Amino acid sequence: MMTRREILRHNAWQAVVSLDQALHCLGGLLTSLLLACVPGANMPAVWADETLSSRCWRWHVAGVRHWPCRWLDRLAALFGDREHCRNSYESERTGRQLPPELR
Protein backbone atom coordinates (compact mmCIF):
# COMPACT_ATOMS: atom_id res chain seq x y z
CA MET A 1 0.00 0.00 0.00
CA MET A 2 1.42 3.36 -1.02
CA THR A 3 1.36 6.33 1.31
CA ARG A 4 -0.31 9.57 0.24
CA ARG A 5 3.10 11.09 -0.40
CA GLU A 6 4.18 8.12 -2.54
CA ILE A 7 0.95 8.37 -4.54
CA LEU A 8 1.50 12.07 -5.12
CA ARG A 9 5.08 11.48 -6.24
CA HIS A 10 4.00 8.58 -8.47
CA ASN A 11 1.24 10.62 -10.12
CA ALA A 12 3.57 13.57 -10.69
CA TRP A 13 6.11 11.29 -12.37
CA GLN A 14 3.39 9.75 -14.55
CA ALA A 15 2.40 13.25 -15.68
CA VAL A 16 6.02 14.00 -16.64
CA VAL A 17 6.24 10.74 -18.61
CA SER A 18 2.96 11.45 -20.40
CA LEU A 19 4.21 14.92 -21.40
CA ASP A 20 7.40 13.33 -22.74
CA GLN A 21 5.34 10.85 -24.78
CA ALA A 22 3.06 13.61 -26.10
CA LEU A 23 5.99 15.81 -27.13
CA HIS A 24 7.63 12.84 -28.83
CA CYS A 25 4.46 12.13 -30.85
CA LEU A 26 3.91 15.78 -31.74
CA GLY A 27 7.53 16.10 -32.82
CA GLY A 28 7.13 13.06 -35.04
CA LEU A 29 3.96 14.47 -36.57
CA LEU A 30 5.53 17.87 -37.24
CA THR A 31 8.62 16.24 -38.73
CA SER A 32 6.46 14.07 -40.97
CA LEU A 33 4.43 17.05 -42.10
CA LEU A 34 7.58 18.97 -43.00
CA LEU A 35 9.17 16.00 -44.75
CA ALA A 36 5.98 15.23 -46.69
CA CYS A 37 7.00 18.09 -48.97
CA VAL A 38 10.42 16.57 -49.68
CA PRO A 39 10.41 13.83 -52.33
CA GLY A 40 12.18 10.67 -51.18
CA ALA A 41 12.56 11.87 -47.58
CA ASN A 42 12.49 9.22 -44.87
CA MET A 43 9.54 10.13 -42.60
CA PRO A 44 9.67 8.87 -39.00
CA ALA A 45 7.00 6.63 -37.50
CA VAL A 46 6.39 7.31 -33.80
CA TRP A 47 4.46 5.34 -31.19
CA ALA A 48 2.21 6.92 -28.58
CA ASP A 49 3.61 4.87 -25.70
CA GLU A 50 7.28 5.59 -26.44
CA THR A 51 9.22 8.32 -24.69
CA LEU A 52 11.77 10.48 -26.44
CA SER A 53 14.47 8.97 -24.21
CA SER A 54 13.61 5.46 -25.35
CA ARG A 55 13.65 6.57 -28.98
CA CYS A 56 17.06 8.18 -28.47
CA TRP A 57 18.40 4.90 -27.08
CA ARG A 58 17.10 2.99 -30.12
CA TRP A 59 18.76 5.55 -32.43
CA HIS A 60 22.01 5.20 -30.46
CA VAL A 61 22.04 1.39 -30.61
CA ALA A 62 21.10 1.34 -34.31
CA GLY A 63 23.84 3.86 -35.13
CA VAL A 64 21.33 6.37 -36.55
CA ARG A 65 22.51 9.25 -34.37
CA HIS A 66 24.29 9.30 -31.03
CA TRP A 67 24.11 12.93 -29.88
CA PRO A 68 20.48 12.94 -28.60
CA CYS A 69 21.14 9.99 -26.29
CA ARG A 70 24.39 11.48 -25.03
CA TRP A 71 22.80 14.88 -24.47
CA LEU A 72 19.78 13.49 -22.58
CA ASP A 73 21.96 11.16 -20.50
CA ARG A 74 24.21 14.07 -19.47
CA LEU A 75 21.20 16.18 -18.55
CA ALA A 76 19.61 13.37 -16.54
CA ALA A 77 22.94 12.66 -14.80
CA LEU A 78 22.72 16.12 -13.25
CA PHE A 79 19.68 14.78 -11.38
CA GLY A 80 21.35 11.50 -10.44
CA ASP A 81 19.80 9.46 -13.27
CA ARG A 82 22.68 7.60 -14.95
CA GLU A 83 22.08 5.77 -18.26
CA HIS A 84 18.69 7.45 -18.52
CA CYS A 85 17.95 6.58 -22.14
CA ARG A 86 18.86 2.89 -21.77
CA ASN A 87 16.82 2.64 -18.58
CA SER A 88 13.84 4.32 -20.30
CA TYR A 89 14.04 1.83 -23.15
CA GLU A 90 14.27 -1.13 -20.74
CA SER A 91 11.37 0.23 -18.70
CA GLU A 92 9.15 0.38 -21.77
CA ARG A 93 10.36 -2.96 -23.13
CA THR A 94 9.50 -4.73 -19.88
CA GLY A 95 6.24 -2.83 -19.32
CA ARG A 96 7.25 -1.16 -16.05
CA GLN A 97 5.17 1.89 -17.01
CA LEU A 98 2.01 -0.23 -16.95
CA PRO A 99 -0.17 -0.79 -13.89
CA PRO A 100 0.83 -4.01 -12.07
CA GLU A 101 -2.29 -5.87 -13.23
CA LEU A 102 -1.37 -5.24 -16.91
CA ARG A 103 2.27 -6.38 -16.74
C-alpha positions in Angstrom: 0.0 0.0 0.0 1.4 3.4 -1.0 1.4 6.3 1.3 -0.3 9.6 0.2 3.1 11.1 -0.4 4.2 8.1 -2.5 0.9 8.4 -4.5 1.5 12.1 -5.1 5.1 11.5 -6.2 4.0 8.6 -8.5 1.2 10.6 -10.1 3.6 13.6 -10.7 6.1 11.3 -12.4 3.4 9.8 -14.6 2.4 13.3 -15.7 6.0 14.0 -16.6 6.2 10.7 -18.6 3.0 11.5 -20.4 4.2 14.9 -21.4 7.4 13.3 -22.7 5.3 10.9 -24.8 3.1 13.6 -26.1 6.0 15.8 -27.1 7.6 12.8 -28.8 4.5 12.1 -30.9 3.9 15.8 -31.7 7.5 16.1 -32.8 7.1 13.1 -35.0 4.0 14.5 -36.6 5.5 17.9 -37.2 8.6 16.2 -38.7 6.5 14.1 -41.0 4.4 17.1 -42.1 7.6 19.0 -43.0 9.2 16.0 -44.7 6.0 15.2 -46.7 7.0 18.1 -49.0 10.4 16.6 -49.7 10.4 13.8 -52.3 12.2 10.7 -51.2 12.6 11.9 -47.6 12.5 9.2 -44.9 9.5 10.1 -42.6 9.7 8.9 -39.0 7.0 6.6 -37.5 6.4 7.3 -33.8 4.5 5.3 -31.2 2.2 6.9 -28.6 3.6 4.9 -25.7 7.3 5.6 -26.4 9.2 8.3 -24.7 11.8 10.5 -26.4 14.5 9.0 -24.2 13.6 5.5 -25.3 13.6 6.6 -29.0 17.1 8.2 -28.5 18.4 4.9 -27.1 17.1 3.0 -30.1 18.8 5.5 -32.4 22.0 5.2 -30.5 22.0 1.4 -30.6 21.1 1.3 -34.3 23.8 3.9 -35.1 21.3 6.4 -36.5 22.5 9.2 -34.4 24.3 9.3 -31.0 24.1 12.9 -29.9 20.5 12.9 -28.6 21.1 10.0 -26.3 24.4 11.5 -25.0 22.8 14.9 -24.5 19.8 13.5 -22.6 22.0 11.2 -20.5 24.2 14.1 -19.5 21.2 16.2 -18.6 19.6 13.4 -16.5 22.9 12.7 -14.8 22.7 16.1 -13.3 19.7 14.8 -11.4 21.4 11.5 -10.4 19.8 9.5 -13.3 22.7 7.6 -15.0 22.1 5.8 -18.3 18.7 7.5 -18.5 18.0 6.6 -22.1 18.9 2.9 -21.8 16.8 2.6 -18.6 13.8 4.3 -20.3 14.0 1.8 -23.1 14.3 -1.1 -20.7 11.4 0.2 -18.7 9.2 0.4 -21.8 10.4 -3.0 -23.1 9.5 -4.7 -19.9 6.2 -2.8 -19.3 7.2 -1.2 -16.1 5.2 1.9 -17.0 2.0 -0.2 -17.0 -0.2 -0.8 -13.9 0.8 -4.0 -12.1 -2.3 -5.9 -13.2 -1.4 -5.2 -16.9 2.3 -6.4 -16.7 
